[in-house]
């Protein structure tokens, strides 16, 4: 009953707040926008800029290539004048090359990059590509979309966020991710303390459960771990916990109450991500922490439903899985519209894959809490791209053109073309 009453007031206040705002963040700043005809008018969306006013001449995409260099797959979009837009590809891409090659690339090559929503829609809709919808298709489309934004930013000589709206933050605080589900709690916590000391970060995220499974050993480990973690970290350090879908609803409620006892602030994916009813039962039963999820989701309609039904307090779209920068910003608008909820996009990276997150982090008015960062002491810092560093627990959002990552030109001499 308390939860229902809380949700009623939260939703009511959210709608009142939105009524007072009236427009999306970029529009409020007096910018000129044009709505893509492919956008569903029934869904909130981030307004697309009139790029023809910033970039006067068409940006014809000459090629979309998948290259391998530095043991990484790189998606490179080249315009007719030779300008390149680049993104590193995530670790799902090696298993999706046939989709990228057979379904996606043709819908971008030859197109005008300034009409990006149309190109994305074509890659989703034409030739019955939508029948493949889900992470595999949207991850391929999202990788190309992100590289095209890098291209557009470099041609305009602006950061991508300046093309999309008004920058509202220059930096964000981070938490350090830990992926240990087994082992000595004392040792794991000491390792986290060392990472916090090295980065100045003010929070951590730990794993509980067994990742889509929960054995008695998993439960015992969680019960041993949490009191040690809180005692050693102290009350000033923020703790988030991720179950990766380990629990049934009943188990999730039990685990959530234990997390509340130790002052954990965010509980991520307690149940299987497809189990909306189970997730909502967990959220309705808990009062002190926030439920988060959405990294596996790739449907903006599903994100709307998750927000409308108060399944989560925080939505976590992945920049690549969910189809790129614009769709991630759209989830932010969906979250704002339905219950004035927050977002914390999924981006557990410390390499160039973090770059598109910088662009949305600069703009989102409802970005919540500390953001994920993976730090491994002693790991050699790559010299082939712009350094990515945490200082005093924060990451500064770069001012560089495009996505804000520059690459050593020498890496392309040894690159192998995959597609």
Helices and strands as residue ranges (DSSP letters): H 2-21, H 25-28, H 51-54, E 61-69, E 72-79, E 84-88, G 93-95, H 97-99, I 100-104, G 105-107, G 113-115, H 116-125, G 126-132, H 135-156, H 160-164, E 171-177, H 185-199, E 203-207, H 216-233, E 238-242, H 249-261, E 266-268, H 276-285, E 290-293, H 300-308, E 314-315, H 325-337, E 342-343, G 352-354, H 355-361, E 371-373, E 394-396, G 409-412, E 416-417
